[in-house]
C-alpha cells in the first residue's frame, strides 16, 4: 500500500444528495420541529432581537415564530415553555438540531415537564420540514423589506406567520389553521396514500466491515479538503429499512450516535494505515506521534520503522 492510495481514498468524491428515510408522522400532534433563524445584522433596528425561534407542527404545518434576543438555553427554553402552555395537547416528539440552545438543563427540564421526547438528526441536513418553512418565511420577509425600504422585521413577523398559516399547504390540501382533530384522519390517510414505497436494496455493507464517513460540505468547507474521515469505523448493526441504514462504532468500541446511509459510507481499503501529522518526541527506536485527523487523545507511541 502506498501513501498515495490512502490519500486517493480520503479524497474520493462524496455524494450529498440521495434518497433518505421519510419523516413518518403518526398524527396531529405527533411531531414538532424547531430551529433558530439568525437575524443578527438587523438587531439595532429591531429592539435588540437577534433571532427568531421557529416551531412547526409537522402534520398540520402550523407555524409559530418568536423573537428572542439571545441564543442561550434559558431564553429558548422559556420561549418553548410559553408555547407549550398555550397548547391543549403538547407534541409527543420535538426534533431540533444538536445546538447547545436546545441541549441544556433548562430546555431538558421543559421537555421533561411536558413529557415531550426531544431528539435530533445526526447529520448537517437537520430537520427538513422546519428548514423549508424557514426559507419560505425569510422569502416572504425579504419581499416586505424591499417594499418598505428597511430591515424592520419585528412588526412584520406576526403578519407573515398569519399569512403562512392561512395559505393552503400542498402536502395536506388544507390551510394550517384549518387542520384539527376532525379532519386529521382524512389528511393522514391521504398523505400516506401518496407515499411511494420502494423495496430496499440488499445491504452494501455487513456487520464487521470497516468504513469511513462522508464529511458533508458546508459553505465554509474548502473543496480541496478530504471528503472522508481519517478515522475508520466498524459496522455493528444493519437496519434494513427504506433505505437501509447502518449503526457504527469507533476504534474504542463506542457507538456513534445516529444512523448512516450507504451513500454516507465508503469501504476502508486500508483500515490499519493512518497518516502521521507530526512527531511529538522520540525515544530510542520509538516515536510519540500526533495522527492526522485525530485529536490528541489518540496520540501514541509507534516503532520508527512503522513511520510512513
Backbone torsions as a table, in degrees:
resi	resn	phi	psi	omega
1	UNK	NA	132.5	177.0
2	UNK	-102.0	157.2	177.1
3	UNK	-60.1	-33.1	179.8
4	UNK	-62.1	-40.2	-179.7
5	UNK	-63.4	-41.0	178.4
6	UNK	-64.9	-42.8	179.2
7	UNK	-63.7	-38.7	176.9
8	UNK	-60.8	-39.4	178.6
9	UNK	-63.9	-41.9	-178.6
10	UNK	-68.2	-30.6	-176.2
11	UNK	-102.0	10.2	178.0
12	UNK	-59.2	138.5	180.0
13	UNK	-54.7	142.4	-178.0
14	UNK	-121.8	136.7	178.8
15	UNK	-82.3	143.3	175.1
16	UNK	-113.2	-34.5	-178.2
17	UNK	-100.8	118.5	179.2
18	UNK	-163.4	161.5	-177.9
19	UNK	-63.3	135.7	177.9
20	UNK	-121.0	167.9	176.5
21	UNK	-62.8	138.5	177.7
22	UNK	-70.8	152.6	172.2
23	UNK	-76.9	112.6	-178.8
24	UNK	-88.3	120.9	-178.8
25	UNK	-115.6	125.3	-172.0
26	UNK	-95.5	-12.5	-178.7
27	UNK	177.9	-173.7	-170.5
28	UNK	-57.7	-45.9	-177.3
29	UNK	-115.6	31.0	-178.3
30	UNK	-73.6	-42.2	-173.0
31	UNK	-141.5	127.3	167.5
32	UNK	-112.2	152.1	171.2
33	UNK	-124.7	147.1	-179.1
34	UNK	-136.9	150.0	179.6
35	UNK	-158.2	157.6	176.4
36	UNK	-102.7	132.7	174.3
37	UNK	-103.7	126.0	-179.4
38	UNK	-82.4	129.8	176.7
39	UNK	-129.5	32.7	-173.3
40	UNK	-56.7	-43.5	-177.3
41	UNK	-62.0	-16.7	-173.7
42	UNK	-110.9	15.0	-175.7
43	UNK	-62.6	-38.9	-176.5
44	UNK	-58.9	-39.7	-178.0
45	UNK	-91.6	9.5	-179.4
46	UNK	-133.7	40.7	173.9
47	UNK	57.0	29.1	176.2
48	UNK	85.3	2.7	178.0
49	UNK	-76.7	126.7	-171.8
50	UNK	-112.8	-12.8	-175.5
51	UNK	-141.9	159.8	170.4
52	UNK	-124.6	123.6	174.2
53	UNK	-88.0	113.2	-178.5
54	UNK	-104.7	129.7	179.7
55	UNK	-128.9	134.7	179.8
56	UNK	-130.7	137.8	169.7
57	UNK	-78.3	112.4	-172.7
58	UNK	-65.0	-20.5	179.9
59	UNK	-86.0	-57.4	-176.4
60	UNK	-80.0	-20.3	-174.6
61	UNK	71.8	14.5	177.4
62	UNK	-71.7	136.9	-173.6
63	UNK	-118.3	141.8	168.2
64	UNK	-120.4	143.9	178.6
65	UNK	-140.9	126.3	-175.0
66	UNK	-124.4	126.2	174.2
67	UNK	-70.3	136.8	173.7
68	UNK	-136.4	153.1	-174.3
69	UNK	-91.4	-31.5	-176.0
70	UNK	-131.1	147.1	-179.7
71	UNK	-93.0	70.6	178.1
72	UNK	-132.6	163.9	-173.8
73	UNK	-59.1	-45.0	-176.3
74	UNK	-65.0	-44.4	-178.1
75	UNK	-66.5	-42.6	178.6
76	UNK	-67.1	-40.4	179.0
77	UNK	-64.1	-43.2	179.0
78	UNK	-62.4	-39.4	179.5
79	UNK	-67.8	-42.0	178.0
80	UNK	-64.9	-39.5	178.0
81	UNK	-61.7	-41.1	178.4
82	UNK	-57.2	-42.7	178.6
83	UNK	-67.8	-48.1	-176.1
84	UNK	-60.5	-33.1	177.6
85	UNK	-67.4	-25.2	-179.5
86	UNK	-80.3	-22.3	-172.8
87	UNK	-84.0	140.9	174.3
88	UNK	-69.0	-42.2	179.7
89	UNK	-127.2	113.4	177.0
90	UNK	-67.0	159.0	178.5
91	UNK	-69.4	152.4	174.5
92	UNK	-73.1	-39.3	-176.8
93	UNK	-130.6	146.2	172.6
94	UNK	-129.3	125.5	179.0
95	UNK	-109.1	130.3	176.6
96	UNK	-136.5	179.0	169.6
97	UNK	-82.4	-173.9	-174.2
98	UNK	-91.0	16.8	-177.6
99	UNK	-60.2	149.3	-179.7
100	UNK	-64.1	-23.1	178.1
101	UNK	-66.9	-19.1	177.6
102	UNK	-105.9	-20.0	-178.6
103	UNK	-113.6	89.1	-179.0
104	UNK	-160.9	172.1	-175.7
105	UNK	-61.5	-45.8	-176.8
106	UNK	-61.9	-47.0	-178.4
107	UNK	-67.6	-39.0	179.5
108	UNK	-61.9	-38.2	179.2
109	UNK	-66.3	-38.0	177.5
110	UNK	-65.0	-44.1	179.1
111	UNK	-61.0	-41.4	-179.4
112	UNK	-66.7	-42.7	-178.6
113	UNK	-60.7	-41.1	-177.2
114	UNK	-96.3	6.9	176.7
115	UNK	56.2	47.1	178.8
116	UNK	-103.7	129.8	175.9
117	UNK	-80.8	109.7	-178.8
118	UNK	-95.7	127.6	179.7
119	UNK	-145.6	170.7	-178.2
120	UNK	-138.3	159.0	169.7
121	UNK	-91.5	137.2	-175.2
122	UNK	-97.8	48.1	171.4
123	UNK	-141.2	166.7	-176.8
124	UNK	-80.7	3.8	177.6
125	UNK	-82.2	-15.8	172.1
126	UNK	56.4	-148.1	-173.6
127	UNK	-91.5	105.6	-168.1
128	UNK	-61.5	-38.9	-175.1
129	UNK	-68.2	-48.4	-179.3
130	UNK	-70.3	-30.2	176.0
131	UNK	-63.0	-40.2	179.3
132	UNK	-67.1	-42.5	-179.1
133	UNK	-68.2	-32.0	175.1
134	UNK	-59.2	-44.6	179.5
135	UNK	-63.9	-38.9	179.7
136	UNK	-65.3	-47.1	-179.0
137	UNK	-63.4	-40.8	179.5
138	UNK	-66.9	-36.6	176.7
139	UNK	-62.0	-43.5	177.9
140	UNK	-64.8	-40.0	-177.5
141	UNK	-67.3	-43.1	-177.5
142	UNK	-68.9	-28.4	173.3
143	UNK	-63.3	-41.7	179.2
144	UNK	-67.5	-35.7	177.0
145	UNK	-58.4	-43.0	-179.2
146	UNK	-64.7	-38.9	-179.4
147	UNK	-69.1	-41.2	-175.3
148	UNK	-90.4	-12.3	177.0
149	UNK	73.7	24.3	177.5
150	UNK	-155.8	171.1	-179.7
151	UNK	-106.7	31.9	176.5
152	UNK	-78.9	107.1	-175.2
153	UNK	-109.4	-12.5	-174.5
154	UNK	-58.7	-44.7	178.2
155	UNK	-77.0	-26.5	-179.4
156	UNK	-71.5	-36.0	-169.2
157	UNK	-53.5	-51.6	-179.1
158	UNK	-59.2	-38.0	-178.9
159	UNK	-68.0	-40.1	-179.6
160	UNK	-66.3	-42.5	179.2
161	UNK	-65.3	-42.3	177.9
162	UNK	-61.4	-40.4	178.6
163	UNK	-63.8	-42.7	178.6
164	UNK	-61.2	-45.9	-177.0
165	UNK	-70.2	-15.4	179.8
166	UNK	-102.8	11.5	179.6
167	UNK	-107.8	134.6	-180.0
168	UNK	-60.9	130.7	178.8
169	UNK	-95.6	133.4	-174.0
170	UNK	-65.2	-26.6	-178.9
171	UNK	-70.3	-44.5	-175.7
172	UNK	-95.5	-27.1	-174.0
173	UNK	81.1	6.4	-179.9
174	UNK	-125.3	159.7	167.6
175	UNK	-73.2	137.4	179.5
176	UNK	-51.0	-36.6	-177.8
177	UNK	-69.7	-17.0	-178.6
178	UNK	-93.0	-11.9	-176.9
179	UNK	-76.1	129.9	-179.0
180	UNK	-150.0	-175.1	-177.9
181	UNK	-62.3	-30.0	-176.4
182	UNK	-69.4	-38.0	-177.6
183	UNK	-104.9	1.2	-176.5
184	UNK	-61.8	-42.0	-177.8
185	UNK	-66.1	-35.6	177.4
186	UNK	-65.7	-44.1	-180.0
187	UNK	-64.9	-41.7	-179.9
188	UNK	-60.6	-45.7	-179.4
189	UNK	-64.4	-43.3	-178.2
190	UNK	-66.8	-42.9	-178.3
191	UNK	-64.8	-43.1	-177.5
192	UNK	-74.3	-27.1	179.7
193	UNK	-69.2	-21.8	-179.8
194	UNK	-87.5	-9.8	-177.5
195	UNK	-71.1	134.4	176.6
196	UNK	-86.9	124.2	179.2
197	UNK	-99.4	123.1	-178.7
198	UNK	-118.3	130.2	178.4
199	UNK	-64.2	130.2	-179.5
200	UNK	-65.0	143.8	176.9
201	UNK	-73.5	159.1	173.7
202	UNK	-58.8	139.8	-178.2
203	UNK	-57.9	137.5	179.0
204	UNK	-76.9	-35.1	-177.3
205	UNK	-112.6	156.1	178.7
206	UNK	-124.8	165.4	179.0
207	UNK	-57.9	131.6	-179.6
208	UNK	100.8	-13.5	178.7
209	UNK	-69.2	145.2	176.1
210	UNK	-95.3	131.8	-176.5
211	UNK	-139.4	159.5	168.7
212	UNK	-108.7	156.1	-177.3
213	UNK	-105.5	136.7	176.6
214	UNK	-61.2	130.1	173.9
215	UNK	-92.3	106.0	179.1
216	UNK	-63.2	138.7	178.0
217	UNK	-82.3	147.1	169.3
218	UNK	-120.8	178.7	-179.5
219	UNK	-65.3	-15.8	-178.9
220	UNK	-98.7	-3.9	-178.0
221	UNK	-84.6	131.3	179.7
222	UNK	-75.6	141.2	-177.6
223	UNK	-66.7	-16.3	-175.9
224	UNK	-97.8	0.3	178.1
225	UNK	-80.7	159.2	-178.8
226	UNK	-58.0	143.7	179.5
227	UNK	-89.2	-11.0	-174.2
228	UNK	-129.9	151.5	-177.7
229	UNK	-65.2	144.2	172.3
230	UNK	-67.2	-38.2	-178.5
231	UNK	-71.6	143.4	179.0
232	UNK	-104.3	138.0	-178.5
233	UNK	-118.8	163.1	-178.9
234	UNK	-115.4	134.4	174.8
235	UNK	-72.8	123.2	-179.7
236	UNK	-112.6	-21.0	177.0
237	UNK	-146.9	143.0	175.6
238	UNK	-115.8	118.4	-179.6
239	UNK	-101.0	104.9	-178.8
240	UNK	-78.8	96.7	179.7
241	UNK	-128.4	-161.2	-179.3
242	UNK	-123.8	93.0	-0.6
243	UNK	-86.0	175.0	-179.7
244	UNK	-65.0	141.6	176.2
245	UNK	-126.1	165.7	-174.3
246	UNK	-130.9	145.0	173.9
247	UNK	-109.3	133.6	-172.8
248	UNK	-119.6	161.4	169.1
249	UNK	-134.2	155.7	-179.1
250	UNK	-88.8	-174.7	-175.9
251	UNK	-66.9	-15.7	178.8
252	UNK	-95.9	12.1	179.3
253	UNK	67.8	24.2	177.6
254	UNK	-98.2	127.6	-178.4
255	UNK	-68.5	137.5	178.1
256	UNK	-84.3	133.0	-178.4
257	UNK	-64.4	139.5	175.7
258	UNK	91.3	173.0	176.5
259	UNK	-112.7	154.1	-176.6
260	UNK	-122.4	140.3	176.8
261	UNK	-83.2	159.5	178.9
262	UNK	-53.4	-41.4	-176.4
263	UNK	-71.5	-12.2	178.2
264	UNK	-90.6	-1.7	-176.2
265	UNK	-122.0	153.1	173.9
266	UNK	-137.8	133.3	177.5
267	UNK	-59.2	130.7	178.9
268	UNK	-87.5	108.7	-178.9
269	UNK	-75.2	-24.4	-178.0
270	UNK	-127.9	65.1	-173.6
271	UNK	-65.1	-22.3	-176.4
272	UNK	-97.9	1.5	-178.4
273	UNK	-106.8	128.1	178.8
274	UNK	-130.6	154.9	-178.8
275	UNK	-94.3	136.7	179.1
276	UNK	-87.3	125.9	177.3
277	UNK	-79.0	-45.4	177.3
278	UNK	-163.8	154.1	173.9
279	UNK	-90.2	121.9	-177.6
280	UNK	-81.4	-44.5	175.1
281	UNK	-160.6	162.0	-179.8
282	UNK	-120.6	150.3	176.8
283	UNK	-149.0	104.6	-178.0
284	UNK	62.2	-123.7	-178.5
285	UNK	-92.9	13.0	-179.4
286	UNK	-123.6	156.0	177.9
287	UNK	-131.2	139.9	176.0
288	UNK	-96.3	117.1	-168.7
289	UNK	-121.4	154.7	169.9
290	UNK	-101.7	125.1	-177.3
291	UNK	-85.9	137.9	-179.9
292	UNK	-65.4	127.2	178.4
293	UNK	86.7	1.4	179.1
294	UNK	-119.0	152.0	176.6
295	UNK	-78.4	174.5	-172.7
296	UNK	-66.8	-17.0	178.9
297	UNK	-66.2	-16.4	179.3
298	UNK	-94.9	-1.9	178.8
299	UNK	-54.4	141.7	-176.8
300	UNK	-156.5	164.2	176.0
301	UNK	-87.5	134.8	174.6
302	UNK	-135.7	160.8	177.1
303	UNK	-70.9	141.5	180.0
304	UNK	-58.6	-29.1	-178.7
305	UNK	-72.2	-16.3	179.4
306	UNK	-90.3	-3.5	178.2
307	UNK	-68.9	127.9	178.7
308	UNK	-87.5	NA	NA
